[in-house]
Amino acid sequence: MSFKIKLARIDNRLLHGQVATGWVNMVKPNRIFIVSDTVVNDKLRKTLLVQAAPAGIKANVLSVDRMIKAYSDERLDSLEILLLTEGPRDMERLVEAGVSIPEINVGNMTFEEGKTIIASNLSVNDDDVAAFKDLNEHGSKLSRQQVPGDSAVDVMGLLKKADL
């Protein structure tokens, strides 16, 4: 047995207003796991993200490897998690290691040089596309949804439409 992942979300901003209010209120987790090898080693960013958690909900910043180990820790069975990663590659690593994530919500992925815009605030490069395709092949459903009130849009459909 392991903890329950109530929402897995890819968003390069990680924990911010939309997540701390809208998504937390919708899924009602009792813990937030921010999974990022980059953030775990950035003391300032780590502190700011942990402080952004809503009152009454503890946030932890974990490396990808630590999250994989935590997933099988029976002492954490009572947790209901909001799982956040900056990009699809970290989510892919979790799934490939055996973390069960049947549905993944895709939020903001900022445009930068070398990326293709496939939806508002959703830009991908070849590495992102490969990770999304791998997640899809592992059975994870990928939905684009900025806020809970938005209609979910199939990410694989967006990639196909963009001919990626």
C-alpha positions as CSV (number, residue, x, y, z in Angstrom):
1,M,0.0,0.0,0.0
2,S,1.1,3.6,-0.5
3,F,-0.3,7.1,-0.2
4,K,-3.0,8.3,-2.6
5,I,-2.2,10.8,-5.3
6,K,-5.3,13.0,-5.5
7,L,-3.9,15.2,-8.3
8,A,-0.7,15.0,-10.2
9,R,0.1,18.3,-12.0
10,I,2.9,19.5,-14.3
11,D,3.4,23.2,-14.0
12,N,6.7,25.0,-14.3
13,R,5.5,27.5,-11.6
14,L,4.9,24.5,-9.2
15,L,3.0,25.9,-6.1
16,H,1.3,29.2,-6.9
17,G,-2.0,30.9,-6.4
18,Q,-4.1,28.8,-8.8
19,V,-2.8,25.6,-7.2
20,A,-2.9,26.8,-3.6
21,T,-6.5,27.9,-3.9
22,G,-8.3,26.4,-6.8
23,W,-6.7,22.9,-7.1
24,V,-6.3,22.4,-3.3
25,N,-9.9,23.4,-2.7
26,M,-11.1,21.0,-5.4
27,V,-9.0,17.9,-4.5
28,K,-8.6,18.5,-0.8
29,P,-5.1,16.9,-0.2
30,N,-3.6,16.7,3.2
31,R,-0.1,17.1,1.9
32,I,1.7,18.7,-1.1
33,F,4.7,17.0,-2.6
34,I,6.8,19.3,-4.9
35,V,9.1,16.9,-6.8
36,S,12.1,18.6,-8.4
37,D,15.8,17.8,-8.3
38,T,16.5,21.5,-9.1
39,V,14.3,23.0,-6.3
40,V,15.5,20.5,-3.7
41,N,19.0,22.0,-4.1
42,D,17.8,25.7,-4.2
43,K,17.4,26.7,-0.6
44,L,15.6,30.0,-1.3
45,R,13.2,28.6,-3.9
46,K,12.5,25.6,-1.7
47,T,11.7,27.9,1.3
48,L,9.4,30.1,-0.8
49,L,7.5,27.2,-2.2
50,V,7.0,25.5,1.2
51,Q,5.7,28.8,2.6
52,A,3.2,29.1,-0.3
53,A,1.2,26.1,0.9
54,P,-2.2,27.0,2.2
55,A,-2.8,27.0,5.9
56,G,-3.2,23.6,7.4
57,I,-1.5,21.7,4.5
58,K,2.2,20.9,4.8
59,A,4.3,21.0,1.7
60,N,7.5,19.0,1.1
61,V,10.1,19.4,-1.6
62,L,11.5,16.1,-2.6
63,S,14.0,14.9,-5.2
64,V,12.6,12.4,-7.8
65,D,14.5,9.6,-6.2
66,R,13.2,10.5,-2.7
67,M,9.7,10.6,-4.0
68,I,10.1,7.1,-5.5
69,K,11.3,5.8,-2.1
70,A,8.5,7.6,-0.3
71,Y,5.9,6.0,-2.5
72,S,6.5,2.6,-1.0
73,D,6.8,3.8,2.6
74,E,3.9,2.4,4.5
75,R,4.3,5.1,7.2
76,L,2.9,7.5,4.6
77,D,-0.3,5.5,3.8
78,S,-2.6,8.0,5.3
79,L,-1.4,10.8,3.0
80,E,-3.5,12.2,0.2
81,I,-1.1,14.0,-2.0
82,L,-1.2,16.9,-4.4
83,L,1.9,16.0,-6.5
84,L,3.6,18.8,-8.5
85,T,6.5,18.6,-11.0
86,E,8.0,21.4,-13.2
87,G,7.9,19.4,-16.4
88,P,6.9,16.1,-17.9
89,R,10.3,14.4,-17.6
90,D,10.2,14.2,-13.8
91,M,6.6,12.8,-13.9
92,E,7.8,10.3,-16.5
93,R,10.7,9.2,-14.2
94,L,8.2,8.6,-11.4
95,V,5.8,6.5,-13.6
96,E,8.7,4.5,-15.0
97,A,9.8,3.7,-11.4
98,G,6.4,2.3,-10.6
99,V,4.6,5.3,-9.1
100,S,1.0,4.8,-10.2
101,I,-0.2,8.1,-11.8
102,P,-3.2,7.3,-14.0
103,E,-4.1,10.9,-14.7
104,I,-1.9,13.9,-15.1
105,N,-3.1,17.5,-15.2
106,V,-0.9,19.8,-17.3
107,G,-0.8,23.4,-16.4
108,N,1.7,26.1,-17.4
109,M,4.7,25.3,-19.4
110,T,6.3,28.6,-20.4
111,F,7.4,29.4,-23.9
112,E,11.1,29.8,-24.5
113,E,13.3,29.5,-27.5
114,G,13.2,26.0,-29.1
115,K,9.6,25.4,-27.9
116,T,6.4,25.2,-29.8
117,I,3.2,26.7,-28.5
118,I,0.4,24.1,-28.6
119,A,-2.1,25.9,-26.3
120,S,-2.3,29.1,-24.2
121,N,0.6,28.9,-21.7
122,L,1.6,25.5,-22.9
123,S,4.8,25.2,-24.9
124,V,6.8,22.1,-25.6
125,N,10.2,21.0,-26.9
126,D,11.2,17.6,-28.3
127,D,12.1,16.3,-24.9
128,D,8.7,17.3,-23.5
129,V,6.9,15.7,-26.4
130,A,8.9,12.4,-25.9
131,A,8.1,12.4,-22.2
132,F,4.4,13.0,-22.9
133,K,4.3,10.2,-25.4
134,D,6.1,7.9,-23.0
135,L,3.6,8.8,-20.2
136,N,0.7,8.1,-22.6
137,E,2.2,4.7,-23.5
138,H,2.5,3.9,-19.8
139,G,-1.3,4.5,-19.5
140,S,-1.3,8.0,-18.0
141,K,-4.1,10.2,-19.3
142,L,-2.8,13.7,-19.9
143,S,-5.3,16.6,-19.7
144,R,-4.6,20.3,-20.2
145,Q,-6.5,22.3,-17.6
146,Q,-5.3,25.6,-16.1
147,V,-7.9,25.9,-13.4
148,P,-10.6,23.6,-12.1
149,G,-13.4,25.5,-13.9
150,D,-11.8,25.0,-17.3
151,S,-12.8,22.1,-19.5
152,A,-10.1,19.4,-19.7
153,V,-8.4,19.1,-23.1
154,D,-6.5,16.0,-24.2
155,V,-2.7,16.8,-24.4
156,M,-2.1,14.0,-26.9
157,G,-4.7,15.6,-29.2
158,L,-2.9,19.0,-28.9
159,L,0.4,17.4,-29.8
160,K,-1.3,15.6,-32.8
161,K,-2.9,18.9,-33.9
162,A,0.5,20.6,-33.8
163,D,2.0,17.7,-35.8
164,L,4.4,16.8,-33.0
